[in-house]
Amino acid sequence: MTSVSASTSDERIDLAVPSKRWHWKKRLGHTTVLQSFAFDDSRQRLYVLQVMQGGIRLPGEPRAYTGTERRRRGDMCLNRLDLKGARLGHMYLLGHGHGVGMGVERDVAGATWIWTESDGRAADSGAFGRGITRFRFKDRQVRRGSAEATRYPVPGSTANQPSVDMSRKRIAVRHRVDGEVRYRVFPLARAVAGDFSEPLHDFPQAPAHPDPDIDFQGFALYGNYLYQLAGEPYGTGNPRSGHGNAYVSCIDVRTGEMVQRTRTKAGYSLDYREPEGLAVRRAGKPRLCMGFASGEAGARRYSIYYKQG
């Protein structure tokens, strides 16, 4: 285990504490890996995004698209679960993006809103949102991404992904501008109103992994800190015997500086074991929850481990 320049704070989750298993090899509505997830703590719900599997034809579509086509189109399935992992419904998000980040907002009236990327731009590896969007969950609804329903926090940016922190009522947007990956943090109320003119914080992404070529797999905003996840599935260069190359890291949003980065062996006994998704659950002390995909292609499962602050 390695760590860099740790600092102390009552609200910061220490990444060096041991991870605990919560959900283990659970199923989602589709057979693909999870991409990201977020909690509705008030209603005890868990929302999980995954890219749609191929072979499904939805109303209004000319045909059933393959899995590769679904990724390139930015078609996702949003799952709603209880906190034990039981499936409570799903909806389809067509043309929205790749699902690297998402957020859940509870408004003053008690309504739950979902934030995801939107207006996906097709690419060989998948569609990535040119903006973000906010909507209510409606079981089995098919929602189509469009420029009219999309908010553009950073005009001209690509690969936009949101994370919502209800403890401070803020939203972070990860995005790419001129080849550089950056974060901006906004007051949630202003983001709801469509006002992104005055970010609270704006800083470049600190390295989520010692190896810059390793895949970025998720992030979560909580308090004055932003957490990142990076790593790859088991394979030739990342054997199961080595317990994986996944890292979690922490950035102070006030300075943009990394305060901790640690390798995690959570879920090392899983087959495949691809880190996917990061979220903070407020259950007494905050829990930094890490998602991992396992299982064979076409029969993926998800597991969640957490570190408690």
N, C-alpha and C positions, 0 to 999 in steps of 0.2 A: 504494500500500500504506500502511495506517495501523496504528499500534500504540499501546498505552497502558501506562504505568507498568510497564515490565519490571523483573523482579528476576532474580537469578542463583542457580542451584543446580545441583549436579552431576547431580541426578536429573531436573531439569525439562527437558522437550523445548522447544527454542526454536522458536516458531511462525514466526519471521521467516526461517528457513532455506528454501532452495528446495525445492519438492516434486518427488518422483521418481515416474515411472509404474511400476506393478507389474503389475496385471491390466488388460486392455484389452478392453472390449466382450465380456465373457464371458456365457454363458447360465446361467440357473438352471432349476430344475425347472418353474417356472411363468413365464408371460409378463408378470407384474407387476413393479414396481420392487422392489429390495431395500429393507428397512426398517432392519435393523441386522445386525451380524456380530460374531463373537468368535473367538479363536484357542485351540486346544489345542496349545500350543507343544511339549509333551513328545511328542506323537504326530504332530506336523506336520499338523494338520487345521484347516480353516476351516469354521465353522458360520455360515450365513446365513439370516435370517428374511425372509419376504415374505408379504404378504396373498395368500390363495388367489385364483386366477382363477375366474370363473364358469363354469358349464356342466359341473361335475364332481359326480357323485353318489357319495358314500362309503357304505360299509356302515352300515346303521342309519339312514340319512337318508331321509326320505320322498320327496325329489325332488332334482334338481340346482338349486342356488341360483345366482342371478346374481352378478356381481362386486360390485354395490352391496350385495346382501344379505350376501355374505361379509364385507365390511368392517364392516357394522353388527352382524354376529354375532360378530366377533372371531376369524374363522377364518384360520389361518396355515399356511404350509408351511415346515418347517425343513429346510434343505439341508445335507448334509455333503459337503465338497470336500477334495481334497488341495491343497497349496500352489501347484500350477500351475493350479488352477481346474477340474480334472476332477471330475465329479460322482460321488460314492461312495454315494449313498443319500439318502433323504428320509423325513420323517414328517409327519403332519398334527396340528395343534394346534387343536382346535375350541373356540370360546368363550373363548380365552385373552386376546386383546387386539389391539393395533395394532402391537406389535413395535418401539417406539421404542428400547428397550434390551434387551440380553441379556448373559449371562456364561457362562463355562465354568470349571468347577472340576475339579481333579485331586486326589482324596483320597489318604490315606496308603497305601491298598491299591493305588493305581495306577488306580482306576476314574475315568472321566470323567462328570461331571454337568453338565447344562444348567440354567441359571436363566433364566426368562422371566417376564413379567407373567402374571396369571391372573385368573379370575373377571371377565371383561370386562363392562363396563357399556355397553349399547347407546347410541349417540348418532348424530346425523345424519351426522357426519364419520367415524364408526367406533367400535368398542368399545375401551374403555381399562380396563386391569386395576385392580381394587380391591385386589389383593394380588399376591404373587409366588409362584412355585412352582419346585421342583427335581426333576429326573427324569433317567433314563438315556435315551440315544438308542437307538431300536430301529427299524431300517429298515422303512419302509412301515407302521408302526403308526399307528393313529388314536387320539389321546389327547384326551379330552374334559375341558374345564375344569370344575371344581366347587369349591364352597366347602370341602368336606371335604379337598381336596388342595391348598388354598391357604393360604399363610402371610400374615398381616396385620401387617407391621412397624409401621404407623401406623394404628391403628383409626380408621375414618371417613374415611380419605383416598381419593382417586381417582387415576387415571392413574399407577399405580405401575410403575416400570421399574427393573431391576437392572443393575449393572455389577460384575464381579468382578476384583479385582487379586490374582493369585496371588503376586506378588513380595512383598507385605506380608500376604497372606491376609486381605483385607478385602473387604467388599461395600458398594457405595453403592446407595441406593434413592432415585430421583427420584420425587416424589409431589406431589399438590396437596391443600392443606387450606384450606378457607374462601376459595378463589379464589387462594391464594398458592402458587407452585411453590417447593418446598424440596428439599434433599438431606439424607439422614442416612447416616452411614458406620458400619458395625458390624464387629466381629471376625467373620470368616467362620465360625469354629468355633461361635460362639454362634448365628449365623444358621442353621447346619445343625441345631442342637439346637432351633431354634424360639424362642430367647431374644432378643428385641429390646428388652429393658427398659433397657439402658444404651448408647446410641449413643456412639461415640467423638467424633463431630462432628455438628452439626445447624445448618444455615445456609440462608438463602434463596438461590435461584438468582440469580447475577449476570447482567446482561444479556448474552445470547449474540450479540446483533447491535445495531448502532447504532439500527436501526429496530425498536421493540418489536413491530410488527405482522408482522415477517418470521417465517416458520416455523422452529421449533426442529427439528433433524434428527438429534440423537444426542449421546451423551456417553460418556466412558470414564474410569475411575479408574485412576491409576497412581502409586504412592508417596504423597507428600503433596499431589498435584495432581490436579485433575479437569478434563478437557478437554471442550469443548462445540463443536458444529457447528450452524450456522444458515444458511438461504438458501433460495432459490426456483428453480424451473426457468426456463429462458429463456421470455420472453413479452413482451407489449407494454410492461410497465413494467420489464422486465429483459432488454434485448435482447442477443443473442449478440455483437454488435459491442462491447459494453461488458465482455465477459469475465465476466459474472455478478456476483451480489451475495453470494456465500458468504463467511462469516467463521468462523474458528476462534478459540477463546478458552481461557484457562487460569485456574483458581481455586485458591488455596491453601486446602486443606480445614481447616487449623489456624486460619485467621482468617476464612474465608468471603469474602475479598477477591479481586477479579480482579487478576492480575499481568500479563496480556498479552492483547491481542485484535488479530487481524490479518486483513485480507482475503486470501483465497486465490484465485488464478486457475488452480489445478490443474484440468486437464481442460477448459480453456476452449474447445477445438476440438470437443468433443462436441456433437452435436445434443441438444436438450432439456436436458441437464445439470442434473439435480436432485441436490443433495447429500443423501446418505442413509447414515447410519451412521458411527460412529467407534469405533475399537478400537486397543489398543496390542499390538504384537507384540514379544516379547522374542527378538531375533535378534542376539546381540552387544549392540550399543547398541540401546536401545528405539526402536521405530518407531511413530509416531502415524499410523495408517492411516485415510484418508478415503474413503468410498464415494460414487460418483456413478452415477446412472441415466441411460441414454440410449436412443435408439430411439423408434419410434412406439408409440402405445398398442396393446397386444396383441402387441407384439414387443419388449419392453424388454430391455436388456442392462445389465450392471454393469461398472464400472471401479473400480480402487483405486489411489490415490496415497498416498505416505507422506512424512513428515518425520522424519528420523533425528536422535536426540538426541546 
